Amino acid sequence: RRKREETEARETARETALSADELRALVMPRRHAEVWIETRAFNRVAVDSLVRCVQRLNGQKSFYVGLVIATKRAPRPYRLGKKLVEMSLQLRTSVGTRLAGLDTLSNDAPSEAELQRFKVPLNPVHM
């Protein structure tokens, strides 16, 4: 009986939500992605980090937070500063998965409201 209670306590602790400060520690800003994209370790660094992306709808900017689950080859090359890039990020967001180019990443930290909307399990078992 005691082992079962300890196991349940561990599982409950594993499933508790991370605080906003803990989530902010996982964020990769655009300026870091621009440096890492030039290295072989970019995939290893980017996967399992959080990014803040911009989405333009009807001329309005809206920001969202996503968990990087993979790096993919972009459908076509695009400009990232002065470089031509063929890499995109596969993100898990609160509404599903999507591909995002590195040009949509933000340097700013996510706001409290954006982190509140981000309700995605970070445990790989749940993915």
C-alpha positions in Angstrom: 0.0 0.0 0.0 2.8 2.4 0.8 4.6 1.8 -2.5 1.3 2.5 -4.4 0.9 5.8 -2.5 4.5 6.8 -3.2 4.1 6.0 -6.9 0.8 8.0 -7.1 2.6 10.9 -5.4 5.4 10.8 -7.9 3.0 10.7 -10.9 1.0 13.6 -9.5 4.2 15.6 -9.0 5.3 14.8 -12.6 1.9 16.0 -14.0 1.8 19.4 -12.1 2.0 22.4 -14.3 5.1 24.4 -14.5 5.0 28.0 -13.2 5.4 30.9 -15.6 9.0 31.5 -14.4 9.9 27.9 -15.1 8.3 28.2 -18.6 10.2 31.4 -19.3 13.5 29.5 -18.5 12.8 27.3 -21.5 12.3 30.1 -24.0 14.6 30.4 -27.0 14.6 34.0 -28.4 15.1 34.7 -32.1 18.6 36.1 -31.6 19.7 32.8 -30.1 18.1 30.8 -33.0 19.9 33.0 -35.5 23.2 32.1 -33.9 22.4 28.3 -33.5 21.0 27.9 -37.0 24.6 28.0 -38.3 25.8 25.1 -36.2 25.2 21.3 -36.4 23.8 21.4 -32.9 20.7 23.5 -33.9 18.3 20.5 -33.8 19.5 19.4 -30.4 19.3 23.0 -29.0 15.9 23.9 -30.5 13.9 20.8 -29.7 12.1 20.9 -26.4 12.5 24.7 -26.1 9.6 27.2 -26.1 9.4 30.0 -28.7 7.2 33.0 -29.0 5.9 33.5 -32.5 4.0 36.2 -34.3 1.0 35.5 -36.5 -0.5 38.2 -38.7 -4.2 38.1 -39.3 -6.0 41.0 -41.2 -3.0 43.2 -40.5 -3.1 42.6 -36.8 -0.2 40.9 -35.0 -1.0 38.2 -32.5 1.6 36.3 -30.5 1.5 32.7 -29.3 3.8 30.3 -27.5 4.8 26.9 -29.0 6.9 24.0 -27.9 9.5 23.0 -30.6 9.0 19.3 -31.2 11.1 19.0 -34.4 13.1 20.9 -37.0 12.0 20.4 -40.6 13.1 21.5 -44.0 11.0 24.5 -45.1 8.9 24.2 -48.3 10.9 26.9 -49.9 13.9 29.1 -48.8 13.2 32.4 -47.0 15.2 35.3 -45.8 16.3 35.5 -42.2 18.2 38.8 -41.9 20.8 38.7 -44.7 20.8 34.9 -44.9 18.7 32.5 -46.9 17.3 29.7 -44.7 15.6 26.4 -45.5 14.8 25.4 -41.9 11.5 25.6 -40.1 10.3 24.6 -36.7 7.5 22.1 -36.0 5.6 23.6 -33.0 3.1 22.1 -30.6 0.7 24.9 -29.6 -2.5 25.0 -27.6 -4.5 24.4 -30.8 -2.4 21.7 -32.4 0.9 21.4 -34.3 2.1 23.8 -37.0 5.2 24.7 -38.9 6.8 28.1 -38.2 9.7 29.8 -39.9 12.5 31.3 -37.9 11.4 34.7 -39.2 8.3 34.5 -37.1 10.2 34.1 -33.8 10.2 37.0 -31.3 13.1 38.3 -29.2 10.7 39.3 -26.4 9.8 37.0 -23.6 6.2 35.7 -23.6 3.7 37.7 -21.6 1.8 36.2 -18.7 -1.4 35.9 -20.8 0.4 34.0 -23.6 1.8 31.6 -21.1 -1.6 31.1 -19.5 -3.0 30.2 -23.0 -0.2 27.6 -23.5 -1.7 24.4 -22.1 0.4 21.7 -23.6 1.9 18.7 -21.8 5.7 18.9 -21.9 6.2 15.3 -20.9 7.1 13.2 -24.0 4.9 10.4 -22.8 1.8 12.6 -23.5 2.9 13.7 -26.9 
